């Protein structure tokens, strides 16, 4: 991987971190407890609880991805970045542009 490609990925990761941080903040605000309100009705409250459950799962996934991206950003200049942990081949730059936190190449990912 060239230095230019590393810089491009670094900028992409920084933007993704910013986006995820904002998304996490919004999700945390949405996770406030739902107060029982007779005027809402049971169906609306059940819907809100279901939506909150989905938001909780998205929040966990977003926090996990944020940590991975922060780790990658710290180690992007390392010789090991962009090398598949299974086959030791270089991970395709197009894959890294989509998922910069990838640790396996597409062939190994498909086999796993």
C-alpha positions in Angstrom: 0.0 0.0 0.0 1.3 3.4 -0.9 1.7 6.3 1.4 -0.9 8.2 -0.6 -3.4 5.4 -0.1 -2.7 5.3 3.7 -3.4 9.1 3.8 -6.6 8.7 1.9 -7.7 5.9 4.2 -6.7 8.0 7.2 -8.9 10.9 6.1 -11.8 8.5 5.4 -11.4 7.0 8.9 -11.4 10.4 10.5 -14.6 11.3 8.7 -16.2 8.0 9.7 -15.2 8.5 13.3 -16.8 11.9 13.3 -20.0 10.5 11.7 -20.2 7.6 14.2 -19.6 9.9 17.2 -22.5 12.1 16.1 -24.7 9.0 15.5 -23.9 7.6 18.9 -24.7 10.9 20.5 -28.1 10.9 18.8 -28.8 7.3 19.7 -27.9 7.9 23.4 -30.5 10.7 23.5 -33.1 8.4 22.0 -32.4 5.8 24.6 -34.0 7.8 27.4 -36.6 5.8 29.3 -40.1 5.8 27.8 -42.6 7.2 30.3 -46.0 5.6 30.5 -48.6 7.9 29.0 -52.3 6.9 28.9 -52.9 9.1 25.9 -50.4 7.2 23.8 -52.1 3.9 24.0 -50.5 0.4 24.3 -49.8 0.0 20.6 -47.8 3.3 20.3 -45.9 2.5 23.5 -45.1 -1.0 22.3 -43.9 0.5 19.0 -41.7 2.9 20.8 -40.2 0.2 23.0 -39.5 -1.9 19.8 -37.8 1.0 18.2 -35.8 1.6 21.3 -34.6 -2.0 21.3 -33.4 -1.6 17.7 -31.7 1.6 18.6 -29.9 -0.2 21.4 -28.5 -2.8 19.0 -27.4 -0.1 16.6 -25.8 1.8 19.4 -23.8 -1.3 20.4 -22.7 -1.9 16.9 -21.8 1.7 16.3 -19.7 1.9 19.5 -17.9 -1.3 18.5 -17.1 0.0 15.1 -16.0 3.3 16.5 -13.4 1.6 18.7 -12.2 -0.5 15.8 -11.7 2.6 13.7 -9.9 4.5 16.4 -7.6 1.5 16.8 -7.0 1.4 13.0 -6.3 5.1 12.9 -3.5 4.7 15.5 -1.9 1.8 13.6 -2.5 2.8 10.0 1.2 3.6 9.5 2.2 0.1 10.7 3.5 -2.4 8.2 0.8 -4.8 9.3 -2.1 -2.6 8.4 -3.8 -3.8 5.3 -2.4 -7.4 5.6 -4.8 -10.3 5.9 -4.4 -12.0 9.3 -5.3 -15.3 7.8 -3.3 -15.6 4.5 -0.8 -12.7 5.0 -1.6 -11.2 1.6 -2.4 -7.6 1.1 -6.1 -6.7 1.5 -7.5 -5.0 -1.6 -7.5 -1.2 -1.3 -11.1 -1.1 -2.5 -12.2 -3.3 0.4 -10.3 -1.1 2.9 -12.0 2.0 1.4 -15.3 0.4 2.3 -14.3 -1.2 5.6 -11.0 0.3 6.7 -11.1 -1.9 9.9 -11.0 -5.1 7.8 -8.4 -7.5 9.1 -9.0 -10.2 6.4 -9.1 -10.2 2.7 -12.3 -10.8 0.8 -11.3 -14.4 -0.1 -10.5 -15.3 3.5 -13.7 -13.6 4.7 -15.7 -15.6 2.2 -14.1 -18.8 3.5 -14.7 -18.0 7.1 
